[in-house]
């Protein structure tokens, strides 16, 4: 099984380790619930070194990514800015979702999911050959990545590493800066403020321990999943894959159809009407919504793609793919074993910066 540079440290901290896409990763360090609240109320850190950083360089790097990504890198106003995008196949299905950073005139950086990294690399290399463009594709397996998230994340990072404050304090959300060989990005996956730091793998342990000394606790995959679900963010392989399009996954805002740019998958998106949509559910009965449960609506059936208990809202929530006619505010039924649970449809996110954004059921 693959291991990050922090694997021994996770063991020393008593983490419960699990197989996550072929990587041995911490599920929690004793209490998933406490780790969730720590991030929402203060600051927590995640080892996300299993994700792959890919540098795309060369004179044709921009034309290459304009062809590869559904979102347009022309929206990046200056070096250091970033955008979220899907990478599509010819049928409009989602190969992966990623963040693209503009580093310099001829250099971009992609951060892709761990489980899809090898597939992504093959796709990028295939398209480079197909398009015959002057591009280098460099997987940066020499880098580690740590995410620090929560309302106190910025102050505690600067307490741990004051030398990072001058370059990271001016950053707006979805922007990054190079700091003495490290890259600090004001991005994240929890619905909270914070940073994602990319650094040489051999420096990851020292960085991790300095963050702990500054009062930032470790959090595992379990808390990361409940945090991202509350934030209404998709998980690749669960809420989206190559069988669905961004328009069927709540990601229409990431698809650039306003310009005339020809990107892979565009023609399919324009010719194929969305057959479903991704929407949020709040359970109105006692019970927990889980992935793969059947959803019954007055417009037809759907499926829960991600579900679970929300520690912040103290109620079960879910993302579900349902017929396009379903609207927020409607009541649907979710089949949970031998009974039907009532659920109300809502527009995501459920929580942002620790505050509920949806109306909760009356107790």
Secondary structure, DSSP 8 states (H G I E B T S, - for coil): -B--TTHHHHHHTT-EEEEETTEEEEEESS-HHHHHHHHHHS-EEEE-TTSEEEEEESTTHHHHHHHHBSS-GGG--STTBEEEEEEE-TTS-EEEEEEEEEEETTEEEEEE-STTHHHHHHHHHHHHHHHT---EEEE-TTEEEEEEESTTHHHHHHHH-GGGHHHHTT--TTBEEEETTEEEE---SSSS-EEEEEEEGGGHHHHHHHHHHTT-EE--HHHHHHHHHHTT---BTTTB-TTS-GGGTT-GGG---SS----TTHHHHHHS----EEEEEEE-SSS---TT-EEEETTEEEEEEEEEEETTTTEEEEEEEE-TT--TT-EEEEEETTEEEEEEEE-S-SEETTEE-S-----
